[in-house]
């Protein structure tokens, strides 16, 4: 299974996590095991989990309905496609 490094910046400066690809496993699943993350719907509808992607690439299991700006991602419905850096 592919795995990618997740480096956190901002309030969580310096924390590094490892995402291991599993079916139906989202970035939010990995984040919430180690850091407090805001979320509500887990489906990309509300945008509550929105974070800034500083570096790297993510893919979406389903297209999010919530508005996201360039450089923002919704961890509840995406997964890393490379090592990534997030601003939390």
PAZAPA-4460 file (N, C-alpha, C; in steps of 0.05 Angstrom, whole numbers, plus 32768, in hexadecimal, padded with zeros to 4 digits):
% residues 88
    n_x    n_y    n_z   ca_x   ca_y   ca_z    c_x    c_y    c_z   seq   type   mol
   8011   7FE8   8000   8000   8000   8000   8012   8019   8000     1      X     A
   800B   802C   7FEF   801A   8045   7FEF   8017   8054   8009     2      X     A
   802C   8063   8011   8029   8074   8029   8037   808E   8023     3      X     A
   802D   80A3   8030   8038   80BE   802C   803B   80CC   8046     4      X     A
   8050   80DD   8048   8055   80ED   8060   8043   8106   8060     5      X     A
   8039   810C   8077   8029   8124   807C   8038   8135   8090     6      X     A
   8040   814D   8088   804D   8160   809A   803A   8176   80A0     7      X     A
   8037   817D   80BA   8024   8191   80C3   8033   81AB   80CB     8      X     A
   8027   81C2   80C3   8032   81DC   80CA   801C   81EC   80D9     9      X     A
   8022   8204   80E1   800F   8214   80F0   800F   820C   810D    10      X     A
   7FF7   8209   8119   7FF5   8201   8135   8001   81E6   813B    11      X     A
   8002   81D5   8127   800D   81BA   812B   8029   81B7   811F    12      X     A
   8038   81CD   811F   8052   81CF   8113   8064   81B6   811A    13      X     A
   806F   81AA   8105   8083   8195   8109   8078   8179   810C    14      X     A
   805E   8176   810F   8053   815B   8112   8054   814D   80F7    15      X     A
   805D   8134   80F6   805D   8125   80DE   804D   810B   80E2    16      X     A
   803C   8105   80CE   802B   80EE   80CF   8031   80DD   80B6    17      X     A
   8027   80C5   80B5   802A   80B4   809E   800E   80AB   8095    18      X     A
   8007   80B0   807C   7FEE   80A7   8070   7FF3   808D   8062    19      X     A
   7FE4   8078   8069   7FE6   805F   805B   7FCC   805B   804C    20      X     A
   7FCE   8058   8032   7FB6   8056   8021   7FA6   803D   8026    21      X     A
   7F8D   8040   802D   7F7A   802B   8031   7F60   8033   8023    22      X     A
   7F51   801F   801A   7F37   8025   800D   7F26   8035   8020    23      X     A
   7F1A   804B   8017   7F07   805C   8026   7F15   806B   803D    24      X     A
   7F2F   806B   803E   7F3E   8079   8053   7F45   8095   8049    25      X     A
   7F3D   80AA   8058   7F41   80C5   804F   7F58   80D2   8060    26      X     A
   7F61   80E8   8057   7F75   80F7   8066   7F6B   80FE   8082    27      X     A
   7F51   8104   8085   7F46   810A   809F   7F49   80F2   80B2    28      X     A
   7F46   80DA   80A8   7F49   80C2   80B9   7F65   80C2   80C6    29      X     A
   7F79   80C9   80B6   7F95   80C9   80C0   7F99   80E0   80D3    30      X     A
   7F90   80F8   80CC   7F94   8110   80DD   7F87   810D   80F8    31      X     A
   7F6E   8103   80F9   7F60   8103   8112   7F6B   80EE   8126    32      X     A
   7F7D   80DC   811D   7F89   80CA   8130   7F9F   80D7   8141    33      X     A
   7FA9   80EE   8137   7FBF   80FB   8145   7FBB   8119   814D    34      X     A
   7FAA   8127   813E   7FA6   8143   8143   7F88   814A   8143    35      X     A
   7F80   815F   8152   7F64   8168   8151   7F5E   8175   8137    36      X     A
   7F4A   816C   8129   7F42   8177   810F   7F25   817C   810F    37      X     A
   7F1C   8194   8106   7F00   819B   8104   7EF4   818C   80ED    38      X     A
   7EDD   8180   80F1   7ECE   8174   80DB   7EB1   8171   80E4    39      X     A
   7E9F   816D   80D0   7E83   8168   80D6   7E78   8151   80C4    40      X     A
   7E78   8156   80AA   7E69   8144   8098   7E78   812B   808F    41      X     A
   7E93   812D   808D   7EA3   8117   8082   7E9E   8110   8065    42      X     A
   7E90   8122   8057   7E89   811C   803B   7E90   8133   8028    43      X     A
   7E9C   8149   8031   7EA3   815F   801F   7E8C   8172   801B    44      X     A
   7E77   8171   802B   7E60   8184   8028   7E64   819E   8037    45      X     A
   7E6E   819D   804F   7E6D   81B4   8061   7E86   81C6   8060    46      X     A
   7E9D   81BA   805B   7EB6   81CA   805A   7EC3   81CF   8075    47      X     A
   7EB8   81C4   808B   7EC2   81C8   80A6   7EDF   81BF   80A9    48      X     A
   7EE7   81AB   809A   7F02   81A0   809E   7F17   81AE   808C    49      X     A
   7F0F   81C2   807D   7F21   81D0   806A   7F3C   81D7   8076    50      X     A
   7F52   81D0   8068   7F6D   81D7   8071   7F7D   81E0   8058    51      X     A
   7F93   81ED   805D   7FA4   81F7   8047   7FB9   81E2   8040    52      X     A
   7FBB   81DB   8027   7FCF   81C9   801D   7FE7   81D9   8014    53      X     A
   7FFD   81D7   8023   8015   81E7   801D   8026   81DA   8007    54      X     A
   8027   81C0   8006   8038   81B2   7FF3   802D   8196   7FEF    55      X     A
   802F   818C   7FD6   8026   8171   7FD0   800D   8170   7FC0    56      X     A
   8002   8158   7FBD   7FEA   8154   7FAC   7FD7   8141   7FBA    57      X     A
   7FBD   8147   7FB8   7FA9   8135   7FC3   7F95   812E   7FAC    58      X     A
   7F87   8118   7FB0   7F71   8110   7F9E   7F58   810F   7FAF    59      X     A
   7F41   810F   7FA1   7F27   810E   7FAF   7F18   80F4   7FA8    60      X     A
   7F0E   80E7   7FBC   7EFF   80CE   7FB8   7EE4   80D6   7FAC    61      X     A
   7ED8   80EC   7FB5   7EC0   80F7   7FA9   7EC5   8115   7FA7    62      X     A
   7EB9   8121   7F93   7EBC   813E   7F8F   7EAF   814D   7FA6    63      X     A
   7EBD   815F   7FB3   7EB1   816E   7FCA   7E9C   8182   7FC0    64      X     A
   7E87   8185   7FCF   7E72   8198   7FCA   7E7A   81B3   7FD6    65      X     A
   7E86   81B3   7FED   7E8E   81CC   7FFA   7EA2   81DC   7FE9    66      X     A
   7EA1   81F6   7FEB   7EB3   8207   7FDC   7ECF   8205   7FE8    67      X     A
   7EE3   8201   7FD7   7EFF   8202   7FE0   7F0F   8214   7FCD    68      X     A
   7F1F   8225   7FD8   7F30   8237   7FC8   7F49   8228   7FBF    69      X     A
   7F57   8234   7FAC   7F71   8229   7FA4   7F83   8226   7FBC    70      X     A
   7F8F   820F   7FBF   7FA1   820B   7FD6   7F93   81FF   7FEE    71      X     A
   7F79   81FC   7FEE   7F6B   81F0   8004   7F62   81D4   7FFD    72      X     A
   7F5F   81C3   8011   7F55   81A8   800D   7F41   81A1   8023    73      X     A
   7F32   818C   801E   7F1F   8182   8032   7F28   8166   803A    74      X     A
   7F35   8163   8051   7F40   8149   8059   7F2B   8133   805B    75      X     A
   7F12   813A   805F   7EFD   8126   8063   7EF8   8115   804A    76      X     A
   7F00   811F   8033   7EFA   8110   801B   7F11   810F   8008    77      X     A
   7F29   8114   8011   7F41   8112   8000   7F56   8100   800C    78      X     A
   7F69   80FA   7FFC   7F80   80E8   8004   7F99   80F3   7FF7    79      X     A
   7FB0   80F0   8004   7FC9   80F9   7FF8   7FD1   80E9   7FE0    80      X     A
   7FDB   80F6   7FCC   7FE6   80E9   7FB4   8005   80EB   7FB4    81      X     A
   800F   80FA   7FC8   802C   80FE   7FCB   8031   8105   7FE8    82      X     A
   8049   810A   7FF0   804E   8115   800B   8042   8131   800A    83      X     A
   8035   8139   8020   8028   8152   8021   802F   8162   803A    84      X     A
   802B   817C   8039   802F   818E   8050   8015   819E   8053    85      X     A
   800A   819F   806B   7FF1   81AC   8071   7FF5   81C2   8086    86      X     A
   7FE6   81D8   8083   7FE6   81ED   8097   7FCC   81EA   80A7    87      X     A
   7FCF   81E1   80C0   7FB8   81DE   80D2   7FB6   81F4   80E6    88      X     A
***
